[in-house]
Each structure stands twice: as C-alpha cells, then as structure tokens.
Amino acid sequence: MGLKRIQAPSKPDAVLAFLADLGLSTVDVTPLVAKDPKLLCAGVDRSLAPNVADLTGLGWSHSEVAQLVAIAGAKLRPRSVVSKLQYFRWLFGSFENLLRTLKLNANLLQHNLDRAVKPNVAFLRECGLDACAIAKLCGHRPRLLTADPERVWLMAASAERIGVPRESRMFRHALHAVSFQSDEKITTKVGYLKNTFRWSDAEAGIAVSNAPTVLRKSKESLRRSSEFFFSVVGLEPAYIAQRPVIISYSLEGRLRPRYCVVEFLKENGLVKRVPSWHTIFNLIEKEFMERYICPHMVAAPHLAEDYAAACRGEMPTSFRFT
C-alpha cells in the first residue's frame, strides 16, 4: 500500500490539515496522495511548514506555494528543496514557466544541482544558448538538465552532425529534436524523410538542418503530410525541402483547413491573387483570419464557421472541391 510507515493517524491528519490550510481541497489532495502516499508521512513541523515559511519569506506568494504543493507534493519535504526552487525559478525566468516544467517532470526537485544541473546549464551556455533559449529548451526537455553531462555533450554533437552548428539560431531546436535519440534512430528517420518526400541526400540535409523538429514527427504523420503536399496541393519535392517548416505544422489543424479556405475563395472569385502556399501556411492564426476570413464575412457568411469546423477535423460541404 505504501503506507506502512504510518504509525498513527496523528501524522496524516496533521499533513491533511496543513494542506487544507494552504487552500488545497480534497480534489487537489487525493491524486497527490494516490501518486505518493509518503506525503502523509511528512513531518509538518520538521519539513513542510519550515519550507513554506522559507519560500514565503523569499517573496513567494501563498498562492504560488499552494500550486507547487499541488504538483510536487512529497518532493517538497527535503529542506534542500527551497534553494533548488529558487534556482529553477531563476533558470526558467518566471514562476509560470517553472510550474509548467514541474508538471512535466517534478523529479527535477530530487536531483543534485551541482552534479548535473548546473554543469549542463553551463555547457548549454558554452554552446551559445542564452538564458531565454535554455529556459525554452529545458522547459520542453527537463531531462536535459538532469542527464549525465557527458550524454548532453553527445547530444550536442548529434545536433551538429545533422548540419546545425552551435552558433546557429536553430541549435536549440536541433538539440531538442535529437535529445535522447540514438544516432541510428536519427539516421533512420532522415532516411524515411528522404524517401517519403522524394528528396536527394542534399535536399534531405537542407530540410533537416533548417527544420530539425521534423525529426520528432511520427512516420504516419510524415506520410500523410507528404500525400497532402504532393497529391492535393501539388508541391514539388524541392519546394518542400527549401521550406521544411511546413512539415512541422498540423495537417488537420492548420494545413488542410487553410488550403480549403483559399481554394474556396479562389473558386468563388473572392480573391484574385494569393501568395505562395508556404506564406499561407506560415501565417500566424490572427493574420490568416484577418486576410482570408474577416474580409469575406458578407460574401461568404459561413466561411468562419466552416473554417472552424475544418480545424476540428470536420469537412463542410463548401470545402469539398471536385
């Protein structure tokens, strides 16, 4: 059961009362205890209360502490956790970023800062990543902070082997793409990209170095995207290789709905000139709406509704072209 250490109900009762005083409801506490029953064995006076007092004394709000407890639970027992939280808050740049990262991997708080975390951060700085880039990278890949430093060095070498030098602005994305993947797996994925998008070795190298995140796409996703680009949109392999970022976009949530909108507008004579498909796919959502949806609300009153439906995976009749 994981609760054998509980000798009497006084300790769990004290913990539950302490959590309630922090503002945590039964809905908050139940999954915490289910995930780590040892939380009920924590010493309130010896660890939890002093840690909360230290954090609030350092300027952490009562609400922030409560949110931390709701995520980290028993991991907040050690007295050393206060200095770790201070460090990680500084590293990630804000409490919100820290909280988001802990939701992915609260085990960060259990690692020794001097053994791996700080050496890895120092190495990433040597690779040319600034504080913001490190926060973004490690916010998505928290394990990069706690991995053996030699392994992180090898990942950086893998990123360089796919054609992204350390001084490149794409290096953060490349490191994210190759992290915790073997060279064999990376080579296999590059080969799959080459075959799926009908690229030469040179084109595959250009595409991967310019958009390394395509290495994280599943084979099925890549296959379906290639079919869409070739059979529906009519793009050429070389065009895609030079603009590989479009492969990283969601087929159902972005590419197909936007294609349908533009084709609808063209078929109904509502636009005379449209930019390249790369430009259309690359627009942020707000700009796409302002250019291709809002100006046509009178002539095509259902366009916005149909576009929203297409983004949900539905296909309105007006978007079925012959």
Residue pairs with C-beta under 8 A, 6 or more apart in sequence:
1 37
2 37
2 38
3 37
3 40
3 41
5 38
5 41
6 12
6 40
6 41
11 40
11 41
11 42
11 43
12 40
12 41
14 44
15 39
15 40
15 41
15 42
15 44
15 48
16 29
16 40
18 44
18 48
18 49
19 28
19 29
19 69
20 29
22 52
22 62
22 65
22 66
22 69
23 62
23 63
23 66
24 66
24 69
24 70
28 70
32 39
32 69
32 70
32 73
32 74
33 39
33 40
33 73
35 73
36 73
36 74
36 75
38 74
39 73
39 74
39 77
42 48
42 74
42 77
43 77
47 76
47 77
47 78
47 79
48 76
48 77
50 79
51 76
51 77
51 79
51 81
51 82
52 65
52 69
54 82
55 64
55 65
55 68
55 82
55 85
56 62
56 65
58 82
58 86
60 85
60 95
64 95
67 99
68 76
68 85
68 99
68 102
69 76
71 99
71 102
71 103
71 106
72 102
72 106
72 109
73 106
75 81
75 106
75 107
75 109
75 110
76 109
81 109
83 113
84 108
84 109
84 113
85 98
85 109
87 113
87 117
88 98
88 101
88 108
88 109
89 95
89 98
91 121
91 131
91 134
91 135
91 138
92 98
92 101
92 135
92 138
92 139
93 131
93 132
93 135
97 135
97 139
100 139
101 108
101 138
101 139
101 142
102 108
102 109
104 139
104 140
104 142
105 142
105 143
107 146
108 117
108 142
108 145
108 146
111 117
111 145
111 146
116 145
116 146
116 147
116 148
116 149
117 145
117 146
119 149
120 144
120 145
120 146
120 147
120 149
120 152
121 134
121 145
123 149
123 152
123 153
123 156
124 133
124 134
124 137
124 138
124 144
124 152
125 134
127 156
127 166
127 171
127 175
128 166
128 167
128 171
129 137
129 171
129 172
133 172
136 172
137 144
137 172
137 175
137 176
138 144
138 145
140 176
141 176
141 179
141 180
143 179
143 180
144 152
144 155
144 175
144 179
147 180
155 175
155 178
155 179
155 180
156 166
156 175
158 178
158 181
158 183
158 186
159 166
159 171
159 174
159 175
159 177
159 178
159 212
160 166
160 174
161 183
162 174
162 177
162 178
162 186
162 190
162 205
162 208
162 209
162 212
162 215
163 205
163 206
163 208
163 209
164 170
164 171
164 173
164 174
164 209
164 212
165 171
168 174
170 209
170 210
170 212
173 211
173 212
173 213
174 209
174 212
176 212
176 213
176 216
177 212
177 213
177 214
177 215
177 216
178 186
178 212
178 215
181 215
186 215
189 215
190 204
190 208
190 215
192 219
192 222
193 199
193 204
193 207
193 208
193 214
193 215
193 222
194 200
194 201
194 203
194 204
196 219
196 222
196 223
196 226
197 203
197 204
197 207
197 222
197 226
197 229
197 237
197 240
197 241
197 247
198 230
198 237
199 207
199 237
199 241
203 237
203 238
203 241
204 241
206 241
206 242
206 244
207 214
207 240
207 241
207 242
207 244
207 247
208 214
208 215
208 244
210 242
210 244
210 245
211 244
211 245
211 247
211 248
213 248
214 222
214 244
214 247
214 248
217 225
217 247
217 248
221 251
222 247
224 251
225 247
225 251
225 255
228 251
228 255
228 256
228 259
229 235
229 240
229 246
232 256
232 259
233 259
233 277
235 277
239 278
240 246
240 247
243 278
245 282
246 255
246 277
246 278
246 281
246 282
249 255
249 281
252 311
252 313
253 311
254 281
254 311
255 281
256 310
257 307
257 310
257 311
258 280
258 281
258 288
258 292
259 277
259 280
260 306
260 307
260 310
260 315
260 319
260 321
261 292
261 293
261 303
261 307
261 310
261 319
262 271
262 274
262 280
262 292
263 319
263 321
264 270
264 300
264 303
264 306
264 318
264 319
264 321
265 271
265 274
265 292
265 296
265 300
266 274
267 321
268 299
268 300
270 296
270 299
270 300
271 292
274 280
280 288
280 292
283 291
289 304
293 303
293 304
293 307
294 304
296 303
297 303
297 304
302 316
302 318
305 316
306 316
306 318
306 319
309 315
309 316
310 316
310 319
